[in-house]
Amino acid sequence: MTLDQLQLFLSITQHRSLTRAGRALGLSPATVSERLKALETDLGARLFDRQGRGVSPTPAGEALRPYVERALDVLRQGQDAVRAAAQGSAGGVAIAATVTSGAYLLGPALAEFQRTHPQVEIRVRSAHSWDSPGLLLDGLVDLALISGPNTHPGLETIAGFTSPLVLVAGRAHPAVQRRSTRAELARQTWITSYWGPAAARFIEDVRTGVADAGPIQELSPVELVKGMLTGGTRISLLPLLAAQRELRGGELVALRFEPDVPRLPAWEITLLRRRNRVITPAAAALAEVLAERLPALCEPNDHRLIDRAA
């Protein structure tokens, strides 16, 4: 298989026409037929079936397509890396992050990164944790910062981090006046966001076996959740990083528990890249800085709040 053959194959799958594929690549019909025949001979399988004026991939063609896309993507990444090295520049990098991790972790880390790498162009894409894997696999971003662990075999974990979570309510909420039992917490109205499986298990453990458990409202981003807590009668599990300003000001209060309440979990954060993909110098440099700096950024800057929320 040659690069020209693979480019033609992918163009045919995209255009569903030998004529349009050849036109897109500036090839004559004779060259298109010759290259496609050589590729099919080399593989020992027919790759396209004719359908009216167009063509469609055979099962063999459908099986080949993701490998061709991956191979061409790796070659493009290699070309970008060579050009960046030849120009003495680290190039650019795209990263996806949740709103909360972007505001409280990625933002401060990027400010530090750009002081030492001013030539790197950084593109940040806001995305939910369940959308970021698709962005990585489609090649739309180089790195992703998600809540929860890596569960996709096509992705590689660069580093994992944790940050404290705290169960909070507005200062007028009755639960702030005394320690709550597990059943009392279960009967509250909850606002939930996704902070990883450990946080989801905590809420489930608190509510399990309580017949009259209160309702749950799923909501994001965290700034909206804090606004609803401040003026309402709900409780929520939030990153201490995101709630420390309101805790210091008294708008939110960390709830206290009786011993029957499970131990508070941590916010799980994972830095990901696509497996078996050539990483650009810019992405490698940013990943290194994030892996080094995020553990310190995950710690709230007021340690008294940790003791108070424990």
KOLPA-972900 format. One record per atom (N, C-alpha, C): atom name; chain; x, y, z; residue in one letter. Coordinates in steps of 0.2 Angstrom, whole numbers. Layout:
// residues N
atomo	cadena	X	Y	Z	residuo
CA	A	X	Y	Z	A
...
//
This chain:
// residues 310
atomo	cadena	X	Y	Z	residuo
N	A	4	-6	0	M
CA	A	0	0	0	M
C	A	4	6	0	M
N	A	2	11	-4	T
CA	A	6	17	-4	T
C	A	2	23	-1	T
N	A	5	29	0	L
CA	A	1	34	3	L
C	A	-4	37	-2	L
N	A	-2	37	-9	D
CA	A	-7	39	-14	D
C	A	-13	35	-14	D
N	A	-12	28	-13	Q
CA	A	-17	24	-13	Q
C	A	-22	25	-7	Q
N	A	-19	26	-2	L
CA	A	-23	27	5	L
C	A	-27	33	4	L
N	A	-24	39	2	Q
CA	A	-27	45	1	Q
C	A	-33	44	-4	Q
N	A	-32	41	-9	L
CA	A	-38	40	-14	L
C	A	-43	36	-11	L
N	A	-41	30	-7	F
CA	A	-47	26	-4	F
C	A	-51	30	0	F
N	A	-48	35	5	L
CA	A	-52	39	9	L
C	A	-56	44	5	L
N	A	-53	47	0	S
CA	A	-57	51	-4	S
C	A	-63	48	-7	S
N	A	-63	42	-9	I
CA	A	-68	38	-12	I
C	A	-74	37	-7	I
N	A	-71	35	-1	T
CA	A	-76	34	5	T
C	A	-80	40	7	T
N	A	-77	46	6	Q
CA	A	-80	52	8	Q
C	A	-85	55	2	Q
N	A	-83	54	-4	H
CA	A	-87	57	-10	H
C	A	-92	51	-12	H
N	A	-90	45	-11	R
CA	A	-95	40	-13	R
C	A	-95	40	-21	R
N	A	-90	42	-24	S
CA	A	-89	42	-31	S
C	A	-82	42	-34	S
N	A	-81	38	-39	L
CA	A	-74	38	-41	L
C	A	-72	44	-45	L
N	A	-77	47	-48	T
CA	A	-76	53	-52	T
C	A	-75	59	-47	T
N	A	-79	60	-42	R
CA	A	-78	66	-38	R
C	A	-72	65	-34	R
N	A	-70	59	-32	A
CA	A	-64	58	-28	A
C	A	-58	59	-32	A
N	A	-58	57	-38	G
CA	A	-52	59	-42	G
C	A	-52	67	-44	G
N	A	-58	70	-45	R
CA	A	-57	77	-46	R
C	A	-55	81	-40	R
N	A	-57	78	-34	A
CA	A	-54	82	-27	A
C	A	-47	81	-27	A
N	A	-44	76	-29	L
CA	A	-36	75	-29	L
C	A	-33	77	-35	L
N	A	-36	79	-40	G
CA	A	-33	81	-46	G
C	A	-31	75	-50	G
N	A	-34	70	-50	L
CA	A	-32	64	-54	L
C	A	-37	62	-60	L
N	A	-34	59	-65	S
CA	A	-38	57	-71	S
C	A	-42	51	-69	S
N	A	-47	49	-72	P
CA	A	-51	43	-71	P
C	A	-47	37	-72	P
N	A	-42	37	-77	A
CA	A	-38	31	-78	A
C	A	-33	30	-72	A
N	A	-31	36	-69	T
CA	A	-26	35	-63	T
C	A	-30	33	-57	T
N	A	-36	35	-56	V
CA	A	-40	33	-51	V
C	A	-42	25	-51	V
N	A	-43	23	-57	S
CA	A	-45	16	-58	S
C	A	-38	11	-57	S
N	A	-33	14	-59	E
CA	A	-26	10	-59	E
C	A	-24	10	-51	E
N	A	-25	15	-48	R
CA	A	-23	15	-40	R
C	A	-28	11	-36	R
N	A	-34	11	-38	L
CA	A	-39	7	-34	L
C	A	-38	0	-35	L
N	A	-37	-2	-41	K
CA	A	-36	-9	-43	K
C	A	-29	-11	-40	K
N	A	-24	-7	-40	A
CA	A	-18	-10	-37	A
C	A	-19	-11	-29	A
N	A	-23	-6	-26	L
CA	A	-24	-7	-19	L
C	A	-28	-13	-17	L
N	A	-33	-14	-21	E
CA	A	-37	-20	-20	E
C	A	-33	-27	-22	E
N	A	-29	-27	-27	T
CA	A	-25	-32	-28	T
C	A	-20	-34	-22	T
N	A	-17	-28	-20	D
CA	A	-12	-29	-14	D
C	A	-16	-32	-8	D
N	A	-22	-30	-7	L
CA	A	-26	-32	-1	L
C	A	-30	-39	-2	L
N	A	-31	-41	-8	G
CA	A	-34	-47	-10	G
C	A	-42	-46	-8	G
N	A	-45	-40	-9	A
CA	A	-52	-40	-8	A
C	A	-54	-34	-12	A
N	A	-61	-34	-14	R
CA	A	-64	-28	-17	R
C	A	-66	-24	-11	R
N	A	-65	-17	-12	L
CA	A	-66	-12	-7	L
C	A	-72	-8	-8	L
N	A	-75	-8	-15	F
CA	A	-81	-4	-16	F
C	A	-86	-8	-21	F
N	A	-92	-7	-20	D
CA	A	-97	-9	-24	D
C	A	-100	-3	-28	D
N	A	-102	-4	-34	R
CA	A	-105	1	-38	R
C	A	-113	1	-36	R
N	A	-115	7	-35	Q
CA	A	-122	9	-34	Q
C	A	-125	14	-38	Q
N	A	-128	13	-44	G
CA	A	-130	18	-48	G
C	A	-124	21	-51	G
N	A	-124	28	-50	R
CA	A	-118	32	-52	R
C	A	-113	33	-47	R
N	A	-114	30	-41	G
CA	A	-109	31	-36	G
C	A	-106	24	-34	G
N	A	-103	24	-28	V
CA	A	-100	18	-25	V
C	A	-101	18	-18	V
N	A	-101	12	-15	S
CA	A	-101	12	-7	S
C	A	-96	6	-5	S
N	A	-93	7	1	P
CA	A	-88	3	3	P
C	A	-91	-4	4	P
N	A	-88	-9	3	T
CA	A	-89	-16	4	T
C	A	-88	-17	12	T
N	A	-90	-23	15	P
CA	A	-88	-24	22	P
C	A	-80	-24	23	P
N	A	-76	-26	17	A
CA	A	-69	-25	18	A
C	A	-67	-18	18	A
N	A	-70	-14	14	G
CA	A	-69	-7	14	G
C	A	-71	-3	20	G
N	A	-76	-5	23	E
CA	A	-78	-2	30	E
C	A	-73	-4	35	E
N	A	-71	-11	35	A
CA	A	-66	-13	40	A
C	A	-59	-9	39	A
N	A	-57	-7	33	L
CA	A	-51	-4	32	L
C	A	-51	3	33	L
N	A	-57	6	33	R
CA	A	-57	14	33	R
C	A	-54	17	40	R
N	A	-56	14	46	P
CA	A	-53	17	52	P
C	A	-46	17	52	P
N	A	-43	11	49	Y
CA	A	-36	11	50	Y
C	A	-32	16	45	Y
N	A	-35	17	39	V
CA	A	-33	22	35	V
C	A	-33	29	38	V
N	A	-39	30	41	E
CA	A	-40	37	44	E
C	A	-34	38	49	E
N	A	-33	33	53	R
CA	A	-28	33	59	R
C	A	-21	34	56	R
N	A	-20	30	50	A
CA	A	-13	31	47	A
C	A	-12	37	45	A
N	A	-16	40	41	L
CA	A	-16	47	38	L
C	A	-15	52	43	L
N	A	-19	51	49	D
CA	A	-19	56	54	D
C	A	-12	56	58	D
N	A	-9	50	59	V
CA	A	-2	49	62	V
C	A	3	53	57	V
N	A	2	52	51	L
CA	A	7	55	46	L
C	A	6	63	46	L
N	A	0	65	47	R
CA	A	-1	72	47	R
C	A	2	75	54	R
N	A	1	71	59	Q
CA	A	4	73	66	Q
C	A	12	73	65	Q
N	A	15	68	62	G
CA	A	22	68	61	G
C	A	24	74	57	G
N	A	21	76	52	Q
CA	A	23	82	47	Q
C	A	22	88	52	Q
N	A	17	89	56	D
CA	A	17	95	60	D
C	A	23	95	65	D
N	A	24	89	68	A
CA	A	30	89	72	A
C	A	37	91	69	A
N	A	38	89	63	V
CA	A	44	90	59	V
C	A	44	98	58	V
N	A	39	100	55	R
CA	A	38	107	54	R
C	A	40	112	60	R
N	A	37	110	65	A
CA	A	38	114	71	A
C	A	45	113	74	A
N	A	48	107	73	A
CA	A	55	107	75	A
C	A	59	111	71	A
N	A	58	111	64	A
CA	A	62	114	59	A
C	A	62	122	60	A
N	A	56	124	62	Q
CA	A	55	131	63	Q
C	A	57	134	70	Q
N	A	59	129	75	G
CA	A	61	131	81	G
C	A	55	133	85	G
N	A	49	130	84	S
CA	A	43	132	87	S
C	A	39	126	90	S
N	A	36	126	95	A
CA	A	32	121	98	A
C	A	25	120	95	A
N	A	23	125	90	G
CA	A	17	125	87	G
C	A	11	126	91	G
N	A	6	123	90	G
CA	A	0	124	94	G
C	A	-3	118	97	G
N	A	-8	119	102	V
CA	A	-11	113	105	V
C	A	-18	114	107	V
N	A	-22	109	106	A
CA	A	-29	110	108	A
C	A	-31	106	114	A
N	A	-35	108	119	I
CA	A	-36	104	125	I
C	A	-44	105	127	I
N	A	-47	100	128	A
CA	A	-54	100	131	A
C	A	-54	100	138	A
N	A	-59	103	141	A
CA	A	-59	103	149	A
C	A	-66	105	151	A
N	A	-68	102	156	T
CA	A	-75	104	159	T
C	A	-74	111	161	T
N	A	-80	114	162	V
CA	A	-80	121	165	V
C	A	-77	122	171	V
N	A	-78	118	176	T
CA	A	-75	118	183	T
C	A	-68	117	183	T
N	A	-65	112	179	S
CA	A	-58	111	179	S
C	A	-55	116	175	S
N	A	-58	119	170	G
CA	A	-55	124	166	G
C	A	-54	130	170	G
N	A	-59	132	174	A
CA	A	-59	138	178	A
C	A	-54	138	184	A
N	A	-54	132	188	Y
CA	A	-50	132	194	Y
C	A	-44	128	193	Y
N	A	-42	124	188	L
CA	A	-36	121	187	L
C	A	-33	123	181	L
N	A	-36	122	175	L
CA	A	-33	123	169	L
C	A	-31	130	168	L
N	A	-35	135	170	G
CA	A	-34	142	169	G
C	A	-27	144	172	G
N	A	-26	143	179	P
CA	A	-20	145	182	P
C	A	-14	141	179	P
N	A	-15	135	177	A
CA	A	-9	131	174	A
C	A	-7	134	168	A
N	A	-12	136	164	L
CA	A	-11	139	157	L
C	A	-7	145	157	L
N	A	-9	149	162	A
CA	A	-6	156	163	A
C	A	2	155	165	A
N	A	3	150	169	E
CA	A	10	148	170	E
C	A	14	145	164	E
N	A	10	141	160	F
CA	A	13	138	154	F
C	A	15	143	149	F
N	A	11	148	148	Q
CA	A	12	153	143	Q
C	A	17	158	145	Q
N	A	19	158	151	R
CA	A	25	163	153	R
C	A	31	160	150	R
N	A	32	153	150	T
CA	A	38	150	148	T
C	A	37	147	141	T
N	A	31	147	138	H
CA	A	31	145	131	H
C	A	26	150	127	H
N	A	29	156	127	P
CA	A	24	161	124	P
C	A	23	160	116	P
N	A	27	156	113	Q
CA	A	26	155	106	Q
C	A	21	149	104	Q
N	A	18	146	110	V
CA	A	13	141	109	V
C	A	6	144	108	V
N	A	2	142	103	E
CA	A	-5	144	103	E
C	A	-9	139	106	E
N	A	-13	141	111	I
CA	A	-17	136	115	I
C	A	-24	137	113	I
N	A	-28	132	111	R
CA	A	-35	132	110	R
C	A	-39	128	115	R
N	A	-43	131	119	V
CA	A	-47	127	124	V
C	A	-54	126	122	V
N	A	-56	120	123	R
CA	A	-63	119	121	R
C	A	-67	116	127	R
N	A	-72	120	129	S
CA	A	-76	118	135	S
C	A	-81	112	133	S
N	A	-80	106	137	A
CA	A	-84	100	135	A
C	A	-86	96	141	A
N	A	-91	93	141	H
CA	A	-93	88	147	H
C	A	-88	82	147	H
N	A	-87	79	153	S
CA	A	-83	74	153	S
C	A	-84	68	148	S
N	A	-91	67	147	W
CA	A	-93	62	143	W
C	A	-92	63	135	W
N	A	-91	70	134	D
CA	A	-90	72	127	D
C	A	-82	72	125	D
N	A	-78	73	130	S
CA	A	-71	74	128	S
C	A	-68	68	125	S
N	A	-69	62	127	P
CA	A	-66	56	123	P
C	A	-68	56	116	P
N	A	-74	58	114	G
CA	A	-75	58	107	G
C	A	-71	63	103	G
N	A	-70	69	106	L
CA	A	-66	74	104	L
C	A	-59	72	103	L
N	A	-56	68	107	L
CA	A	-49	65	107	L
C	A	-49	60	101	L
N	A	-54	56	101	L
CA	A	-53	51	96	L
C	A	-54	53	89	L
N	A	-58	59	88	D
CA	A	-59	62	82	D
C	A	-53	67	80	D
N	A	-48	67	84	G
CA	A	-43	72	83	G
C	A	-44	79	83	G
N	A	-50	81	86	L
CA	A	-51	88	87	L
C	A	-48	91	93	L
N	A	-45	88	97	V
CA	A	-41	90	103	V
C	A	-35	86	104	V
N	A	-30	88	107	D
CA	A	-24	84	108	D
C	A	-24	81	115	D
N	A	-27	85	120	L
CA	A	-27	83	127	L
C	A	-34	84	130	L
N	A	-36	81	135	A
CA	A	-43	82	138	A
C	A	-42	81	146	A
N	A	-46	86	149	L
CA	A	-46	86	157	L
C	A	-53	84	159	L
N	A	-54	78	162	I
CA	A	-61	76	163	I
C	A	-62	75	170	I
N	A	-68	74	172	S
CA	A	-70	72	179	S
C	A	-71	64	179	S
N	A	-68	60	183	G
CA	A	-68	53	183	G
C	A	-62	50	180	G
N	A	-62	43	180	P
CA	A	-56	40	177	P
C	A	-57	39	170	P
N	A	-52	36	167	N
CA	A	-52	34	160	N
C	A	-55	27	159	N
N	A	-60	27	155	T
CA	A	-64	21	154	T
C	A	-63	18	146	T
N	A	-60	22	142	H
CA	A	-60	20	135	H
C	A	-53	17	133	H
N	A	-53	11	130	P
CA	A	-47	8	128	P
C	A	-43	12	123	P
N	A	-46	16	119	G
CA	A	-43	20	114	G
C	A	-39	26	117	G
N	A	-40	28	123	L
CA	A	-37	33	126	L
C	A	-32	31	132	L
N	A	-27	36	133	E
CA	A	-21	34	137	E
C	A	-22	39	143	E
N	A	-21	37	149	T
CA	A	-21	42	155	T
C	A	-14	44	156	T
N	A	-13	51	155	I
CA	A	-7	54	157	I
C	A	-5	55	164	I
N	A	-10	57	168	A
CA	A	-10	58	175	A
C	A	-17	59	178	A
N	A	-17	57	184	G
CA	A	-24	57	188	G
C	A	-23	62	194	G
N	A	-28	65	196	F
CA	A	-27	70	202	F
C	A	-34	69	206	F
N	A	-33	71	212	T
CA	A	-39	72	216	T
C	A	-39	78	220	T
N	A	-45	81	221	S
CA	A	-46	87	225	S
C	A	-52	86	230	S
N	A	-52	89	236	P
CA	A	-57	88	240	P
C	A	-64	90	238	P
N	A	-69	87	240	L
CA	A	-76	89	239	L
C	A	-79	90	246	L
N	A	-84	94	246	V
CA	A	-88	96	252	V
C	A	-95	96	251	V
N	A	-99	94	256	L
CA	A	-106	94	255	L
C	A	-109	101	258	L
N	A	-112	105	254	V
CA	A	-114	112	257	V
C	A	-121	113	256	V
N	A	-123	119	259	A
CA	A	-130	121	259	A
C	A	-129	129	260	A
N	A	-135	133	258	G
CA	A	-135	140	259	G
C	A	-135	141	267	G
N	A	-133	147	269	R
CA	A	-133	148	276	R
C	A	-140	148	280	R
N	A	-145	149	276	A
CA	A	-152	149	279	A
C	A	-155	142	279	A
N	A	-151	137	276	H
CA	A	-154	130	276	H
C	A	-154	127	284	H
N	A	-160	124	286	P
CA	A	-160	121	292	P
C	A	-154	116	294	P
N	A	-152	113	289	A
CA	A	-147	107	291	A
C	A	-140	110	293	A
N	A	-139	117	292	V
CA	A	-133	120	294	V
C	A	-132	121	302	V
N	A	-138	120	305	Q
CA	A	-138	122	312	Q
C	A	-136	116	317	Q
N	A	-135	110	314	R
CA	A	-133	104	318	R
C	A	-131	99	314	R
N	A	-128	94	317	R
CA	A	-125	88	313	R
C	A	-131	84	311	R
N	A	-130	81	305	S
CA	A	-136	77	301	S
C	A	-134	70	301	S
N	A	-139	66	302	T
CA	A	-138	59	301	T
C	A	-139	57	294	T
N	A	-137	51	292	R
CA	A	-137	49	285	R
C	A	-145	49	283	R
N	A	-150	47	287	A
CA	A	-156	47	284	A
C	A	-159	55	283	A
N	A	-157	59	288	E
CA	A	-158	66	287	E
C	A	-156	69	281	E
N	A	-149	67	279	L
CA	A	-146	70	273	L
C	A	-150	67	267	L
N	A	-152	60	267	A
CA	A	-155	57	262	A
C	A	-162	61	260	A
N	A	-165	63	265	R
CA	A	-172	66	264	R
C	A	-171	74	261	R
N	A	-165	76	261	Q
CA	A	-165	83	258	Q
C	A	-166	83	250	Q
N	A	-167	89	248	T
CA	A	-167	89	240	T
C	A	-160	91	238	T
N	A	-157	87	233	W
CA	A	-150	87	231	W
C	A	-150	90	224	W
N	A	-144	94	223	I
CA	A	-142	96	217	I
C	A	-136	92	215	I
N	A	-135	88	210	T
CA	A	-130	84	208	T
C	A	-126	86	202	T
N	A	-120	86	202	S
CA	A	-116	86	196	S
C	A	-111	80	196	S
N	A	-108	79	190	Y
CA	A	-103	74	190	Y
C	A	-96	75	192	Y
N	A	-94	72	197	W
CA	A	-87	73	200	W
C	A	-83	66	200	W
N	A	-86	61	196	G
CA	A	-83	55	196	G
C	A	-87	50	199	G
N	A	-85	43	199	P
CA	A	-89	38	201	P
C	A	-89	38	209	P
N	A	-84	40	212	A
CA	A	-84	40	220	A
C	A	-89	45	222	A
N	A	-90	50	219	A
CA	A	-95	55	221	A
C	A	-102	52	220	A
N	A	-103	49	215	A
CA	A	-109	46	213	A
C	A	-111	40	218	A
N	A	-106	37	220	R
CA	A	-107	31	225	R
C	A	-109	34	232	R
N	A	-105	40	234	F
CA	A	-107	43	240	F
C	A	-114	45	241	F
N	A	-117	48	236	I
CA	A	-124	50	236	I
C	A	-128	44	236	I
N	A	-127	39	232	E
CA	A	-131	33	232	E
C	A	-130	29	239	E
N	A	-125	29	242	D
CA	A	-124	26	249	D
C	A	-128	30	254	D
N	A	-128	37	254	V
CA	A	-132	41	258	V
C	A	-139	39	258	V
N	A	-142	38	252	R
CA	A	-149	38	250	R
C	A	-151	31	250	R
N	A	-147	26	250	T
CA	A	-149	19	250	T
C	A	-153	17	256	T
N	A	-159	14	255	G
CA	A	-163	11	261	G
C	A	-167	16	264	G
N	A	-167	22	262	V
CA	A	-171	28	265	V
C	A	-177	28	260	V
N	A	-183	26	263	A
CA	A	-189	25	258	A
C	A	-191	32	256	A
N	A	-191	37	260	D
CA	A	-193	44	258	D
C	A	-188	49	256	D
N	A	-183	46	253	A
CA	A	-177	50	251	A
C	A	-179	56	246	A
N	A	-176	62	247	G
CA	A	-178	67	243	G
C	A	-177	67	236	G
N	A	-179	72	232	P
CA	A	-178	72	225	P
C	A	-171	74	223	P
N	A	-169	72	217	I
CA	A	-162	74	215	I
C	A	-163	78	208	I
N	A	-159	84	208	Q
CA	A	-159	88	202	Q
C	A	-152	88	199	Q
N	A	-151	86	193	E
CA	A	-145	86	190	E
C	A	-144	93	187	E
N	A	-138	96	188	L
CA	A	-137	103	186	L
C	A	-130	104	185	L
N	A	-128	109	180	S
CA	A	-121	111	179	S
C	A	-122	118	175	S
N	A	-118	122	175	P
CA	A	-111	122	179	P
C	A	-111	124	186	P
N	A	-105	123	189	V
CA	A	-105	124	196	V
C	A	-107	131	199	V
N	A	-106	136	195	E
CA	A	-108	143	197	E
C	A	-116	143	197	E
N	A	-119	140	193	L
CA	A	-127	140	193	L
C	A	-129	136	199	L
N	A	-125	131	201	V
CA	A	-127	127	207	V
C	A	-126	131	213	V
N	A	-120	135	213	K
CA	A	-119	139	219	K
C	A	-125	144	220	K
N	A	-127	147	215	G
CA	A	-132	152	215	G
C	A	-138	149	218	G
N	A	-140	143	216	M
CA	A	-146	140	218	M
C	A	-146	138	225	M
N	A	-140	136	227	L
CA	A	-139	134	234	L
C	A	-139	140	239	L
N	A	-137	146	237	T
CA	A	-136	152	241	T
C	A	-143	154	243	T
N	A	-148	154	238	G
CA	A	-155	156	239	G
C	A	-160	151	240	G
N	A	-158	145	241	G
CA	A	-163	140	241	G
C	A	-163	135	247	G
N	A	-166	129	246	T
CA	A	-166	124	251	T
C	A	-163	118	249	T
N	A	-158	118	245	R
CA	A	-155	112	243	R
C	A	-148	111	246	R
N	A	-146	105	245	I
CA	A	-139	103	247	I
C	A	-135	101	240	I
N	A	-129	101	240	S
CA	A	-125	98	235	S
C	A	-118	97	237	S
N	A	-115	92	233	L
CA	A	-108	90	234	L
C	A	-104	94	229	L
N	A	-99	98	231	L
CA	A	-95	103	227	L
C	A	-88	102	228	L
N	A	-84	104	223	P
CA	A	-77	104	224	P
C	A	-75	110	229	P
N	A	-71	109	234	L
CA	A	-69	114	239	L
C	A	-66	120	235	L
N	A	-62	118	230	L
CA	A	-59	124	226	L
C	A	-65	129	224	L
N	A	-70	126	221	A
CA	A	-75	130	218	A
C	A	-80	134	224	A
N	A	-80	131	230	A
CA	A	-84	134	235	A
C	A	-81	138	240	A
N	A	-74	138	240	Q
CA	A	-71	141	246	Q
C	A	-72	149	247	Q
N	A	-73	152	241	R
CA	A	-75	159	242	R
C	A	-81	160	245	R
N	A	-86	156	244	E
CA	A	-93	157	247	E
C	A	-93	154	254	E
N	A	-89	149	255	L
CA	A	-88	147	262	L
C	A	-85	152	267	L
N	A	-80	155	264	R
CA	A	-76	161	268	R
C	A	-81	166	269	R
N	A	-85	168	264	G
CA	A	-90	174	265	G
C	A	-96	172	269	G
N	A	-97	165	270	G
CA	A	-103	164	274	G
C	A	-110	162	270	G
N	A	-109	163	263	E
CA	A	-115	162	259	E
C	A	-117	155	259	E
N	A	-112	150	259	L
CA	A	-112	143	259	L
C	A	-109	141	266	L
N	A	-112	135	268	V
CA	A	-109	132	274	V
C	A	-108	125	273	V
N	A	-102	122	275	A
CA	A	-101	115	275	A
C	A	-105	111	280	A
N	A	-109	106	278	L
CA	A	-113	103	283	L
C	A	-109	98	287	L
N	A	-111	97	293	R
CA	A	-108	92	298	R
C	A	-112	86	298	R
N	A	-109	80	300	F
CA	A	-112	74	299	F
C	A	-111	70	306	F
N	A	-116	65	307	E
CA	A	-115	60	312	E
C	A	-111	55	309	E
N	A	-108	50	314	P
CA	A	-104	45	311	P
C	A	-107	40	306	P
N	A	-113	40	306	D
CA	A	-116	35	301	D
C	A	-116	37	294	D
N	A	-114	43	293	V
CA	A	-113	46	286	V
C	A	-107	44	283	V
N	A	-107	41	277	P
CA	A	-100	39	273	P
C	A	-95	44	273	P
N	A	-89	42	273	R
CA	A	-84	47	272	R
C	A	-84	51	265	R
N	A	-83	58	265	L
CA	A	-84	62	259	L
C	A	-79	59	254	L
N	A	-81	59	248	P
CA	A	-76	57	243	P
C	A	-72	63	240	P
N	A	-68	61	235	A
CA	A	-64	67	232	A
C	A	-66	67	225	A
N	A	-65	73	222	W
CA	A	-66	75	215	W
C	A	-61	71	211	W
N	A	-62	67	207	E
CA	A	-58	63	203	E
C	A	-57	67	196	E
N	A	-50	68	194	I
CA	A	-49	72	188	I
C	A	-43	68	184	I
N	A	-44	68	178	T
CA	A	-40	64	174	T
C	A	-37	68	167	T
N	A	-31	67	166	L
CA	A	-28	71	160	L
C	A	-27	65	155	L
N	A	-30	66	149	L
CA	A	-30	61	144	L
C	A	-27	63	137	L
N	A	-25	58	134	R
CA	A	-23	59	127	R
C	A	-25	53	123	R
N	A	-25	53	116	R
CA	A	-27	48	112	R
C	A	-21	43	112	R
N	A	-23	36	113	R
CA	A	-18	31	112	R
C	A	-15	30	105	R
N	A	-9	29	105	N
CA	A	-5	27	98	N
C	A	-6	33	93	N
N	A	-6	39	96	R
CA	A	-6	45	92	R
C	A	0	49	93	R
N	A	4	51	88	V
CA	A	10	55	88	V
C	A	8	62	92	V
N	A	11	63	97	I
CA	A	9	69	101	I
C	A	14	75	99	I
N	A	11	81	97	T
CA	A	16	86	95	T
C	A	20	89	101	T
N	A	25	93	99	P
CA	A	29	96	105	P
C	A	25	100	109	P
N	A	21	104	106	A
CA	A	17	108	111	A
C	A	12	104	115	A
N	A	9	99	113	A
CA	A	5	95	117	A
C	A	9	92	123	A
N	A	15	89	121	A
CA	A	19	86	126	A
C	A	22	91	131	A
N	A	23	97	129	A
CA	A	25	102	134	A
C	A	20	104	139	A
N	A	14	104	136	L
CA	A	8	106	140	L
C	A	6	101	145	L
N	A	6	94	142	A
CA	A	5	89	147	A
C	A	10	88	152	A
N	A	16	89	151	E
CA	A	21	89	156	E
C	A	20	94	162	E
N	A	18	100	160	V
CA	A	17	106	165	V
C	A	11	104	169	V
N	A	5	102	165	L
CA	A	-1	100	169	L
C	A	0	94	174	L
N	A	4	89	172	A
CA	A	5	84	177	A
C	A	10	86	183	A
N	A	14	91	182	E
CA	A	18	94	187	E
C	A	14	99	192	E
N	A	10	103	189	R
CA	A	7	108	192	R
C	A	0	107	195	R
N	A	-4	102	192	L
CA	A	-11	101	194	L
C	A	-11	99	202	L
N	A	-7	94	204	P
CA	A	-7	92	211	P
C	A	-8	98	216	P
N	A	-3	103	215	A
CA	A	-3	108	220	A
C	A	-10	113	219	A
N	A	-12	113	212	L
CA	A	-18	117	211	L
C	A	-24	114	214	L
N	A	-24	107	214	C
CA	A	-30	104	217	C
C	A	-31	105	224	C
N	A	-26	108	228	E
CA	A	-27	109	235	E
C	A	-30	116	236	E
N	A	-35	117	240	P
CA	A	-38	123	242	P
C	A	-32	127	245	P
N	A	-33	134	244	N
CA	A	-27	138	246	N
C	A	-28	140	254	N
N	A	-34	138	256	D
CA	A	-36	140	263	D
C	A	-37	133	267	D
N	A	-32	130	270	H
CA	A	-32	124	273	H
C	A	-37	123	279	H
N	A	-38	129	282	R
CA	A	-43	129	287	R
C	A	-50	127	285	R
N	A	-52	128	278	L
CA	A	-58	126	276	L
C	A	-58	118	275	L
N	A	-53	115	274	I
CA	A	-52	108	274	I
C	A	-54	105	280	I
N	A	-51	107	286	D
CA	A	-53	105	292	D
C	A	-60	106	294	D
N	A	-63	112	292	R
CA	A	-70	114	294	R
C	A	-75	109	290	R
N	A	-73	107	284	A
CA	A	-77	103	280	A
C	A	-76	96	281	A
N	A	-71	94	285	A
CA	A	-70	87	286	A
C	A	-75	84	291	A
//
